[in-house]
Amino acid sequence: MQDAQRKARLTEFLDRIWSGGEYDAIPDFIAPQYVIRNDPGDPWHGQTLDHAGFRHRIETSRAPFPDQAFTPVSILADGDEVAVSWHWKGTHLGDVSGFTASGKVIKMTGLTVYGFEGLRLNGHWQVCDRLGVFMQLQANAG
Amino acid sequence: MQDAQRKARLTEFLDRIWSGGEYDAIPDFIAPQYVIRNDPGDPWHGQTLDHAGFRHRIETSRAPFPDQAFTPVSILADGDEVAVSWHWKGTHLGDVSGFTASGKVIKMTGLTVYGFEGLRLNGHWQVCDRLGVFMQLQANAG
């Protein structure tokens, strides 16, 4: 029962916060302390964020790709964790990592294990295909 | 019950096959057809492998890092899938991707969702931090 609730909660979180940019709903989905346990290449790797810090991270990440969308592939719930594999895409409309906006669609895959406290997320352990993104940005710039 | 068996099975697979190189045990762990559903940057991305093909993939992957070891972080079982987040390290003792052996330890993190048929694996959906590995190899070569 709780597993199904948490999976639905995670899908809603990805849809409304990451894809939709509904920043005011962050406190409904995120615990007061959110720990980024692993996220190589992410500027917030290793940090603990409050709601304001979490909002800043999402705003900064969405700025170059304002239409970005996450699509879950598999969602697994077990104990206090939920794992999700996902596709991501976004149109490169702002500067990122030294690459000026190209107007091209960038695609990425990744997986994330989220920790739950009740029905709110208290952190994640994630790896994204950043090498693939780098190669796409470089090809578009060439 | 089956969830616990599959988690134990996956841990044993990572330990004996990927870390230990016990190639003769592959048929005990792998279904006759193994599908690599997602593994960006991996030469076998998108392919379906039989036991011989699977062995070739593992032998090729282990050659530059013969002491490689995977250490699971979280393991989640749900339905016919098991997700695992992991640390990897190996000593760079053979040439890989144009980088000659440096003798240095390389580290990586990743996550994998494995599909099960009974107690054998029939495929995976994975992302590894290949950008982090590339940066380490480049730093060691410089």
Interface residues (C-beta under 8 A of the other chain):
Chain A: D3 N38 P40 G41 V73 S74 I75 L76 A77 D78 G79 E81 V82 A83 S85 T109 G110 L111 T112 V113 W125 Q126 V127 C128 D129 R130 L131 G132 F134
Chain B: D3 N38 P40 G41 V73 S74 I75 L76 A77 D78 G79 E81 V82 A83 S85 T109 G110 L111 T112 V113 W125 Q126 V127 C128 D129 R130 L131 G132 F134
